[in-house]
């Protein structure tokens, strides 16, 4: 019997991490597959490190984005053309895309136009915040996908309400597959790195990269001011892996002079995945505007303060792992104090599945549906 050929699309850090377990499952089942890398990420060297950490070889097809291809329209259009060329050449039966980056919109559109089935991993997420370009992307992808892999029953409800045409399956989230496996590896290998980075002192993690935060000088300055106060009062250092986009904006806004004088705030280069997971698991809390880190911190039992006014991961809030802290400095400080006072030994359930998501997705690509759902 012919085995369906599956194309896996990556292009951003979260996409690489979340799609790696699917690639490994395809290989375990000896399913023909190819990896397409769109080059959306700002640093291909960073991508290579992350791919190494999650056990992936180099992509079968690497798209190199021109340096002057900057705007959302330019990025999406360029990737759309290049992905279509690859799909026409390779003729996969299914293209799997994950999440809401421009990479995934371009891939889903390219596949849809040439009648390659689209499987949307993380289907049905909604922030209901129309300012976010990610919200536009995820809704469009949901409506042009044949297979909609909803991580939770809430995601399924969003898809049903929106009237999508494709088949919906509640399968969990591949971030559980990835986090559980790589946290185990990180515990065994990354302890010296964590000690070197923190000096053995209590710490929190900070990540910032979303355009609604870092592209606004007043907003990002307010966030930094609140964290300066928290570092001083809590006696916890804040480790800040600096995203390339954020670094560029800090340079434009002249913020490095201010930040360099903040005691307790330590700016470091972007971390590899194993390094980051090791740091996250040992952190007292994480401040972030990332979607994936809201999930990872929930899985690893680390309190999360989301530096946004909305989230497409409300399940993390429902179980008590996450709070919306917004970007107002006073609210960030208040939410941090509340979470630290409540933490003690509190545990919360993981709402994102049992670590078998990749198996269910691969079964759907082969047979049209998984053997089981959550």
N, C-alpha and C positions, 0 to 999 in steps of 0.2 A: 504494500500500500504506500502511495506517495505521501511523504511527510511534508506538511506545509512549511514553507520557508518564511521565517519571521525576521523582519528588520526592526532594530531597536535604535531609537533616536536619542542622542544626548547632545549637550551643548553648554550646560551650566553645572555648577558644583552639586546642587541638590539632585539634578537629573542623573548625574553619574552615580551618585550614592544609591539612589532609589531604583535605578535600572540594573545595577550590577547583580542583585540576587536573581533577577529574571534571566540575565545572560547565563549565569551559572546553572540555573535550572534547565535552560535550553540545552546546555552542554551535557548535563547529567543524563538527559533523555535523548541525546544524540540527534537533536533537531537542527536542520540547516538554519543558520542565522547569520546576520551581518550587523555590524555596528556602524552607524552614521554619526559623525561628530560635526556639528554645524559651526563650531568656532565662535559661538556667541560669547563665551566667557572672555573676560578681559586678559587673562594670562594663560596661554597654552601650557607653559611650564607648570603652573599651578595645577592645571587639569591633569598633566602627566603624573604628578605626585599623587593626586587623589585616585586616579585610575590604578596606580600601583598599589595603593593602600587597600583598595577594594578588590584586588585580584584580577583586574582586567588588562589584557594586552592593548596595544594601540588600536585605534579604530580601523575598520576596513576601508572606510572612506572619510577623509578629513577635508572639510571645507575651510578655506582660509579667507576670512573676511577682510576686505580692503580697509586700511586705516581710516579712510575718509567716509566709511559707511557707518554713520553714527546714529541717525535718528531712528525712531521706531519703524517708520515706513521703509527707510533704506535697508535696515537690518532684515526686516521681514521679507521684503521683495527679493533681496539677494539670496537669502536662504531658500526661499520658495523655488526659485529657478534652479538652484544647484541640487536641491533635494529631488526635484522632479527628474532631473537628468539621471541621477543615481537610481531612482526607482524604475525608470524606463529601461535602464541597462540591466539591473539585477532581477527585476520582476518578482519581488516577494509577494506572498499571499496576504500578509498582514504587516502593517506598520504600527509599532507601539510607541506612543508618546506619553510623557509623564508631566503633569502639572500645568503650568500657566505661563511659562516664559514665551517670548516671541519665537524661539526655536520650535516649540510644540505647535503653535498656531501655523507656522510656515509648513511644518511637516504634515500636519493634518490636512491642510488645504491642498498641498501637492498630491497626497495620496488620494484624497476624495475625487479630485479632478480626473485622475487616470484609473479610477475604479480599483484601487488597492484598499482593502479593508483597514479601517482605523480602530485601534484599541486605545482608549484613554484611561491610563492609570492615574488614579486620584480624581476620578470623575465626581461631579456633584458638589464640590467645595464651593461655598459662597461666603463672601464677606459682606455683601450688600452695600459696598462702598464703591460707587461708580467713579470716584476719582482715580482708582487704581487701574492701571492698564492691565494688570494681571486678571482682574475681574472680567474685563471685556474678553480677554483671550480664553479663559476657562469656559465661559458660557458658549462662545462660538464653537470651541472644540467639542463640547458635549453634544451640540446639535448636529454635528457632521460625523459622529463616530458610530460604528456598528456595534462595538463592544464598550460598555461603560462600566469600568471597574470601580465601584463605589467603596470607599474604605469603611464606612459606617452606615447604619440604618438612616441616620439623619441625612447623609449625602444622598441616599436613595430617595428620600422624601423630596429633596430639592429637585432631583431629576424628574420624578413623576409629576410634580407640580408644574415644571417647565414644559412638559409634554415632549420629551426627547423621543426620537424615532428608534434609536438603537436598543439593544438588549442590555438590561441592567443586572449586574451581579454584585452582591455585597461580599467582598473578598478580604477585607482588611487592607492594611497599608504595608507596602514593601519596606518602609522605614523600620518596621519592627524586625523583619528578617535581617536587615543590614545592621541595625543598632545592637541587637542582642549578640550577633556573631562577632562584630568588631569591638564591642565593649569587652568581650572575653579576651580577645587578642590584645587589646590595649592594656588591660590589667597586667598581662604577663610580660609586656615588652616596653611600656612607656613610662613606668614609674620614675626612672632617672630623669626623664625629660620634664615631668611635672615638678619634681623637686628643684631642678635647675631653674625652671621658669618662675616658681613662686617662693623659693627659699624656705619652703615648708610652712609658710604663713597662710592664714585664712584669706580667701580671695573670692571675688565674683568675676564672671565673664561678661563682656560686652561685645555685641556685634551690631553694626549699623550699615545698611547699604541701600535701602529703598529710596527712590527718588523723592517721594513726598516728604521725607525727613532730611536727607543729606543735601538735596538741591536747594534747601531754604536755609539761609544763613541764620535767621532768627530762631528757627526751630532747632537746628542742630546745636547752636550755641546754648540754648536753654537746656537741652538734654545734657550737654557736657557740664553745665553749671550744677545741675541736680546731682550728677554723679560725683563731682568734686565734693559736694557737701556730704554725700553718703560715705565716700572714702574717708573723709576726716572724722566723722562722728562714729562710724561703725568700726573703725580701725581695720577694715578689710581692704586690701589692695584690689584694684579693678584691672584685669588683664584685657587688653583691647586689640585683638587681631584686626589690622586695618585693611579693609576691602579696597581694591584699586580705585573703584568709583569714588569712595569716600575720601581717599587720599587726594584725589584730583580736586574735589570740591574744597577740602581743607586748604589746599594750596591757593585756590582761587579766592577764598574768603580771608586768607591770612590768619587762619586759626592755629597754626602750629606754634606760634609764639605763645599764645594763651595756654595751649594744652601742655606744652613742655614745662610750664611752671606749676603744674598741678601735682602736688605730692600724693602718691598713692594710685595714680593712673599710669599704667605701663602700656605703652604702645608697642606692639610686636608685629612682625610680618605675618601674612596669612598663614594659617596652620594647615598641615596635612590632616587628612581625616582621622587617622589613628591618634595623632597628637591632640586634635580637638576633642575627640570623644573621651580621651583620658582626662583632659582638663575639665570637661563638662561634668563628668561623673564625680569629680572631687570638689567642684565649686559649691559655695554656699547658696548661690543663686545665679541666674543668668538674665541679663537685660538684652533684649533683641527686638528687631523688627522683621526677623526671618520667620517664614512659615514652618520650614523644616525643623528649626531648632525648638520651636514650641512643641513639636512632636517628640523629638529626641530627649528633651529635658523631662517631658512627661513620662516617657518609658524608663528613664534612668532615675526617677524620683528626685529631681532637682527643681526647686521652685523657679518659675519663669515669670518675668515681668515684661509684657509685650509693649513696646514703645509705639503703639498705634491706638487709634480709637475704635478699630474694628478688627475682627479676625475671621478667617475662613476655617479656623480650627476651634469652634466653640466647645467641642467635646473636652478639650483640655481644661477649659474653664469650668465646665459642668462637674468634672471630677475633683476640682480643687487644686490642680497642678499649675494653673496659669491665671494671671490677672491682667486686664487691660489697664496699663498705667498711662497711656496717652503720651503726650509730649510736654505737658505743662510741668515745670520743675517742681512745684509744690505737690502736685498729685503723685509724681514719680517717687518723691521722698516719702509721702504718706503711705503709698501702696507697699513700698519696700519695708517700711517699719511694721506694717500689719502682717506681711508675710513672714518676716523673721520672728515676730512674736508668736505666731501660730505654728511654726514649723515643727519644733520638738521632734518627735519620732513619727509624725503623721505620714501615712502611706495612702496612695490612691490607686485605683485600678487603671490598667492600661486599656483605653477604649479602641485601640487600633488593630486588635486581632491577635492571632496565636503564632505568628511567624511562619505561616504556611501560605501567605499571599501569592508568592511567586509561582508555587505549584498550581494554584487555582487559575492564575492568568495563563500559564502555558497550556493547561488542559483546555481552556476556552479556545485558544488559538488552534489547537489540534482538533477538538471535537465539537466546538460551537457552544460549549457550556462547561463549567467546572463540575467535578464529581460532588462537591459539597459547597455550601455557603455558610457565612457566619450568622 
